[in-house]
Amino acid sequence: MKARVFWQETLPFPPPLPEAEWPTRVDVAVIGGGYTGLSAARTLAQNGVKVAVLEANEIGWGASSRNGGMALTGLKLSVQTLVRRYGIEFARRLFDFSLQALDYLEKLIQEEGIACDLEHSGHLIVARKPSHARDLQTEVEMLARDFGYPARFLARAGLGEEIASEVYHGGLVDERSLGLNPARYVAGLALAAARQGAKLYPRRRVMRLERQGNGFLLHTSQGRLQAEKVFVATSGYTDAALPHLQRRILPIGSYIIATSPLPEALRLSLIPRRRMVFDTQHYLNYFRLSADGRMIFGGRAVFFPESERILQESARILRKEMEYVFPALRGVEVEYVWGGTLDFALDQMPHVGEEEGISYALGYAGHGVAFGTFFGHTAAQALIAGRLREHPFANLPFTALPSARLRFPLLVLASLWYRWLDLVA
Ligand SMILES: Cc1cc2nc3c(=O)[nH]c(=O)nc-3n(C[C@H](O)[C@H](O)[C@H](O)COP(=O)(O)OP(=O)(O)OC[C@H]3O[C@@H](n4cnc5c(N)ncnc54)[C@H](O)[C@@H]3O)c2cc1C
């Protein structure tokens, strides 16, 4: 088994980018070279803004080339929770934003001709307990009644048309979601941003920001840069260079295994419509087929940031889970295992805003493929217009811990709490 990211092996990675000379001054410095940063840079450059993307590793190195490649409708929280928390009007606005994000993603991929195995596969949520199936049914009813949105409920007896597994108690089918190869997509997005005139700088970690006049001086691992504005797109990898955001984002590891390509008859029998699938647990599993017919099966062992020790443990747990869900995959070769870090705000909502003159977009909680792209774009538009405060996600309370060090004890508690909830609820 290779401890490497399968998706990154499907293309020349890191993407071969045009060499860019190091500037002394830019209009906007973007920190982080994933979907959010690259999409923002593309939009800014399209509008004549002089923009540099500073990435600590290779461009696309973070969650954007490691994820499940599921571009989903909706948010991490169900519409039932959104309505309870924010009221129906605002919940509608948030849900609608997720649909706009998918439309935008699809249009961008088409316009830029990005070959990323885009599929109109839809997604399937599967219930691990009978009570979860009732919740999914209520969700479908609420989506139809209050959001005018056509999802479909499947009782246990009808699940066989979607998935060859006996372990689930019902499901929700949503035809709108998309599947793609995340590394191919982020590489294509990087090239698209560069074509528009954005300058991309891999291996430039921002170590410190200093206020200078109306702008900033950024101290990076390879030189300094003046910028009028700074836009942060560092998601789960946000570090001590941005202490006010580091205290707000919990970095949570997630892991994926990929089997070797499965015989066509077998893969079609498992998920005949090639849906993107995830279950209703807190320690959830998510899985799908790759374009070359591998089972891509993800989940997590604990709520901690990614590490080598947890990687091996996760590979073992994920194989066991995969074989439990699909007994037909017992003994199949697992060729790859890798991990990445997700970005969770304490309220599990994405956040856009500006603090201390530094703007940001992050906190996608596992929904960053379409959201990262669209948040980058819409935040860039709002920055240009000076109207970031009007962004639909700009006014949600964005709670900070008193110290970034408290994130780890909190994650230990969350690991135990969610394990308990999965047992009893
Ligand atoms: C295993 C896994 C599976 C997932 N599955 C899905 C899925 O199926 N569907 C979905 O919608 N979402 C999924 N996600 C979430 C999604 O991948 C992310 O939300 C999205 O990629 C975030 O994009 P981003 O550009 O904001 O951040 P990232 O792509 O994480 O990029 C942030 C970058 O910032 C850089 N950085 C950090 N600090 C600094 C600094 N000081 N200086 C310079 N650079 C810095 C990092 O090196 C990193 O490359 C998954 C995530 C993981 C980890």
The ligand as an SDF file (V2000), in Angstrom:
LIG
                    3D

 53 58  0  0  0  0  0  0  0  0999 V2000
   -9.6050   13.9030    3.1830 C   0  0  0  0  0  0  0  0  0  0  0  0
  -10.5400   15.0360    2.8340 C   0  0  0  0  0  0  0  0  0  0  0  0
  -11.7260   14.7510    2.1500 C   0  0  0  0  0  0  0  0  0  0  0  0
  -12.5920   15.8000    1.8010 C   0  0  0  0  0  0  0  0  0  0  0  0
  -13.6720   15.5110    0.9980 N   0  0  0  0  0  0  0  0  0  0  0  0
  -14.4390   16.5260    0.5280 C   0  0  0  0  0  0  0  0  0  0  0  0
  -15.4610   16.2690   -0.4110 C   0  0  0  0  0  0  0  0  0  0  0  0
  -15.6460   15.1420   -0.8810 O   0  0  0  0  0  0  0  0  0  0  0  0
  -16.2440   17.3130   -0.8200 N   0  0  0  0  0  0  0  0  0  0  0  0
  -16.0220   18.5930   -0.3600 C   0  0  0  0  0  0  0  0  0  0  0  0
  -16.7580   19.4950   -0.7780 O   0  0  0  0  0  0  0  0  0  0  0  0
  -15.0090   18.8700    0.4890 N   0  0  0  0  0  0  0  0  0  0  0  0
  -14.2100   17.8780    0.9300 C   0  0  0  0  0  0  0  0  0  0  0  0
  -13.1610   18.1490    1.7530 N   0  0  0  0  0  0  0  0  0  0  0  0
  -12.9050   19.5630    2.1170 C   0  0  0  0  0  0  0  0  0  0  0  0
  -12.2410   20.3350    0.9860 C   0  0  0  0  0  0  0  0  0  0  0  0
  -11.1870   19.5850    0.4470 O   0  0  0  0  0  0  0  0  0  0  0  0
  -11.6990   21.6590    1.5440 C   0  0  0  0  0  0  0  0  0  0  0  0
  -12.7460   22.3470    2.1980 O   0  0  0  0  0  0  0  0  0  0  0  0
  -11.1600   22.5580    0.4420 C   0  0  0  0  0  0  0  0  0  0  0  0
  -10.2020   21.8840   -0.3280 O   0  0  0  0  0  0  0  0  0  0  0  0
  -10.5610   23.8100    1.0740 C   0  0  0  0  0  0  0  0  0  0  0  0
   -9.8950   24.5310    0.0650 O   0  0  0  0  0  0  0  0  0  0  0  0
   -9.0220   25.7660    0.4720 P   0  0  0  0  0  0  0  0  0  0  0  0
   -8.4590   26.3420   -0.7620 O   0  0  0  0  0  0  0  0  0  0  0  0
   -9.8250   26.6700    1.3310 O   0  0  0  0  0  0  0  0  0  0  0  0
   -7.8720   25.1570    1.3990 O   0  0  0  0  0  0  0  0  0  0  0  0
   -6.6860   24.1300    1.0840 P   0  0  0  0  0  0  0  0  0  0  0  0
   -6.8370   23.4530   -0.2110 O   0  0  0  0  0  0  0  0  0  0  0  0
   -6.5330   23.2680    2.2930 O   0  0  0  0  0  0  0  0  0  0  0  0
   -5.4440   25.0850    0.9380 O   0  0  0  0  0  0  0  0  0  0  0  0
   -4.9340   25.8390    2.0210 C   0  0  0  0  0  0  0  0  0  0  0  0
   -3.4600   26.0450    1.7500 C   0  0  0  0  0  0  0  0  0  0  0  0
   -2.9750   27.0560    2.6310 O   0  0  0  0  0  0  0  0  0  0  0  0
   -1.5980   26.8190    2.7810 C   0  0  0  0  0  0  0  0  0  0  0  0
   -1.1100   27.5780    3.9330 N   0  0  0  0  0  0  0  0  0  0  0  0
   -1.4660   27.4420    5.2380 C   0  0  0  0  0  0  0  0  0  0  0  0
   -0.8000   28.3400    6.0000 N   0  0  0  0  0  0  0  0  0  0  0  0
   -0.0090   29.0470    5.1560 C   0  0  0  0  0  0  0  0  0  0  0  0
    0.9350   30.1140    5.3460 C   0  0  0  0  0  0  0  0  0  0  0  0
    1.2010   30.6150    6.5620 N   0  0  0  0  0  0  0  0  0  0  0  0
    1.5750   30.6130    4.2600 N   0  0  0  0  0  0  0  0  0  0  0  0
    1.3290   30.1400    3.0260 C   0  0  0  0  0  0  0  0  0  0  0  0
    0.4550   29.1030    2.7980 N   0  0  0  0  0  0  0  0  0  0  0  0
   -0.2040   28.5770    3.8410 C   0  0  0  0  0  0  0  0  0  0  0  0
   -1.5080   25.3070    2.9570 C   0  0  0  0  0  0  0  0  0  0  0  0
   -0.2160   24.8340    2.6270 O   0  0  0  0  0  0  0  0  0  0  0  0
   -2.5950   24.8170    1.9930 C   0  0  0  0  0  0  0  0  0  0  0  0
   -2.0710   24.3550    0.7780 O   0  0  0  0  0  0  0  0  0  0  0  0
  -12.2940   17.1320    2.1640 C   0  0  0  0  0  0  0  0  0  0  0  0
  -11.1110   17.4170    2.8590 C   0  0  0  0  0  0  0  0  0  0  0  0
  -10.2470   16.3790    3.2020 C   0  0  0  0  0  0  0  0  0  0  0  0
   -8.9780   16.7030    3.9400 C   0  0  0  0  0  0  0  0  0  0  0  0
  1  2  1  0
  2  3  1  0
  2 52  2  0
  3  4  2  0
  4  5  1  0
  4 50  1  0
  5  6  2  0
  6  7  1  0
  6 13  1  0
  7  8  2  0
  7  9  1  0
  9 10  1  0
 10 11  2  0
 10 12  1  0
 12 13  2  0
 13 14  1  0
 14 15  1  0
 14 50  1  0
 15 16  1  0
 16 17  1  0
 16 18  1  0
 18 19  1  0
 18 20  1  0
 20 21  1  0
 20 22  1  0
 22 23  1  0
 23 24  1  0
 24 25  2  0
 24 26  1  0
 24 27  1  0
 27 28  1  0
 28 29  2  0
 28 30  1  0
 28 31  1  0
 31 32  1  0
 32 33  1  0
 33 34  1  0
 33 48  1  0
 34 35  1  0
 35 36  1  0
 35 46  1  0
 36 37  1  0
 36 45  1  0
 37 38  2  0
 38 39  1  0
 39 40  1  0
 39 45  2  0
 40 41  1  0
 40 42  2  0
 42 43  1  0
 43 44  2  0
 44 45  1  0
 46 47  1  0
 46 48  1  0
 48 49  1  0
 50 51  2  0
 51 52  1  0
 52 53  1  0
M  END
$$$$
